[in-house]
Amino acid sequence: PAWSDSRVRIAVIGPSGSGKTWLSEQLASVLGVRHIEIDALFHGPNWESISLDELRERVAEATEGDDWISDGTYHQMIGELVFERVETVAWLDLPVRLVIWRLLRRTYLRKKHDTELWHGNREGSWLESLRFLMWPAFKRAFENRRQLPALFARHPHIRVHRLRSDTAVGRFVDATKVRRLEGGRRV
């Protein structure tokens, strides 16, 4: 079956700034499962990245078994490991202008409040943010629209929810809450 009421394995995907972490945290809270933030597995202190083999190992360990929601998949780097394990994908395919606006706002607020991310890391300069966040988010949004349908076709066991607006995201969270209250976990 595409989903078992006794287990949860969900991946929330989309470009930087699309709301993956927020949605993952909401769903994990509603369903009472672990939230796996793959960025935190990849980035060490001083933004040092681990090797792809080590990342694969960390992601494999984190997504072993049931009852988890991953924030991202890193499939461009580690292959389709998460897609092979996941049952449901929430694809945040929001308007690109909204994603870029949120990324700018998020970066500004993180800089203003000196927010610690993972392992003591903080947002870099605006130039670094443009280079490592905004431009890749812009590109990734369009790449996702071209590439993800074929990827999903290779994994017909996955139930895909393509969320194209904040309203759709809100309905997805609300539907998850209702299903949870009714005693099921299926999304």
C-alpha positions in Angstrom: 0.0 0.0 0.0 1.0 3.6 -0.5 0.6 4.3 3.2 0.2 2.3 6.4 -1.8 3.8 9.3 0.9 2.5 11.6 3.9 4.2 10.1 4.9 7.6 8.8 7.6 8.3 6.2 7.2 11.8 4.6 9.7 14.0 2.7 9.0 17.7 2.4 10.8 19.0 -0.6 11.2 22.4 -2.4 13.8 25.1 -3.0 15.4 27.0 -0.1 12.9 29.5 1.3 9.8 27.5 0.3 8.9 26.6 3.9 10.2 23.0 4.1 11.3 23.3 7.7 8.1 25.0 8.9 5.9 22.4 7.2 8.1 19.5 8.4 7.9 20.8 12.0 4.1 21.3 11.7 3.6 17.8 10.4 6.0 16.2 12.9 4.2 17.9 15.8 0.7 16.9 14.5 1.7 13.3 13.9 4.1 12.9 16.8 7.1 11.7 14.8 10.7 12.7 14.4 11.7 15.7 12.2 14.9 15.1 10.3 16.6 18.2 9.0 19.0 17.0 6.4 20.8 20.4 6.3 21.8 19.8 9.9 23.2 16.4 8.9 25.3 17.9 6.1 26.6 21.2 7.5 29.2 21.0 10.3 30.7 23.9 12.2 32.0 26.8 10.1 29.7 25.5 7.3 32.1 22.6 6.6 30.4 19.9 4.6 30.8 16.2 5.2 31.6 13.8 2.4 28.8 12.5 0.2 29.5 9.0 1.5 29.1 10.2 5.1 26.0 12.1 4.3 24.5 9.0 2.7 25.3 7.1 5.8 23.8 9.7 8.1 20.6 10.0 6.0 20.3 6.2 5.8 20.6 6.0 9.5 18.1 8.8 10.2 15.5 7.5 7.8 15.7 3.9 8.8 12.4 2.5 10.1 9.2 4.5 10.4 7.8 7.6 12.0 9.9 10.4 10.5 9.5 13.5 8.3 12.5 14.6 6.4 13.1 18.2 5.5 14.6 17.9 2.0 16.1 14.9 0.2 19.4 16.0 -1.2 18.7 13.7 -4.1 20.9 15.8 -6.4 23.8 14.8 -4.1 23.1 11.4 -2.6 20.7 9.9 -5.1 17.3 8.6 -4.4 17.8 7.1 -1.0 15.0 9.1 0.7 12.6 8.5 -2.2 13.2 4.8 -2.0 12.1 4.9 1.7 9.4 7.5 1.7 5.7 6.9 1.3 4.5 10.5 1.0 6.1 13.6 -0.5 4.9 17.1 0.1 6.3 19.1 -2.8 6.3 22.8 -2.1 6.0 24.2 -5.6 5.1 27.8 -4.7 5.4 30.8 -7.0 9.1 31.7 -7.4 8.6 35.3 -6.5 7.1 34.3 -3.2 10.0 31.9 -2.5 12.6 34.5 -3.2 10.7 37.1 -1.1 10.6 34.6 1.8 14.3 33.8 1.4 15.2 37.5 1.5 13.0 38.1 4.6 14.3 35.0 6.3 17.9 36.0 5.6 17.3 39.5 6.9 15.7 38.2 10.1 18.4 35.7 10.7 21.1 38.3 10.3 19.2 40.9 12.5 18.7 38.4 15.3 22.1 36.7 14.8 20.2 33.3 14.6 22.3 30.2 15.1 21.4 27.6 12.6 23.3 24.2 12.9 26.5 23.6 14.8 27.1 27.3 15.5 26.6 28.4 11.9 25.0 31.7 11.1 24.0 33.4 7.8 26.9 34.8 5.8 27.2 38.1 4.0 24.6 39.2 1.6 26.9 38.3 -1.3 27.2 34.8 0.1 23.4 34.6 0.6 22.9 35.6 -3.0 25.4 33.1 -4.2 24.5 30.1 -2.0 20.8 30.7 -1.3 18.9 33.0 -3.6 20.3 32.1 -7.0 20.2 28.3 -6.3 16.6 28.6 -5.0 15.6 30.4 -8.1 17.2 27.8 -10.3 16.0 24.8 -8.2 12.3 25.9 -8.4 12.4 25.6 -12.2 14.5 22.5 -12.2 12.1 20.8 -9.8 9.2 21.5 -12.2 11.1 19.9 -15.1 12.8 17.0 -13.2 10.6 15.9 -10.3 7.7 14.4 -12.3 10.1 11.9 -14.0 11.7 11.1 -10.6 8.3 10.4 -9.1 7.4 8.2 -12.0 10.4 6.0 -11.1 8.9 5.6 -7.6 5.2 4.8 -8.1 4.8 3.8 -4.5 5.1 7.5 -3.4 1.9 9.5 -2.8 2.8 13.0 -4.0 1.1 16.2 -2.8 2.1 19.1 -5.0 1.4 22.2 -3.0 1.3 25.3 -5.2 0.0 28.0 -2.7 -0.1 28.9 1.0 -3.7 27.9 0.9 -2.8 24.4 -0.4 -0.2 24.1 2.3 -2.7 25.1 5.0 -5.2 22.6 3.7 -2.6 19.9 3.8 -1.7 20.6 7.4 -5.4 20.8 8.3 -6.2 17.5 6.6 -3.3 15.9 8.5 -4.7 17.2 11.8 -8.2 15.9 11.0 -6.8 12.5 10.0 -4.7 12.3 13.1 -7.8 13.2 15.3 -9.7 10.5 13.5 -7.1 8.0 14.6 -5.2 7.6 11.3 -1.9 8.9 10.1 -2.4 8.7 6.4 -1.7 11.9 4.5 
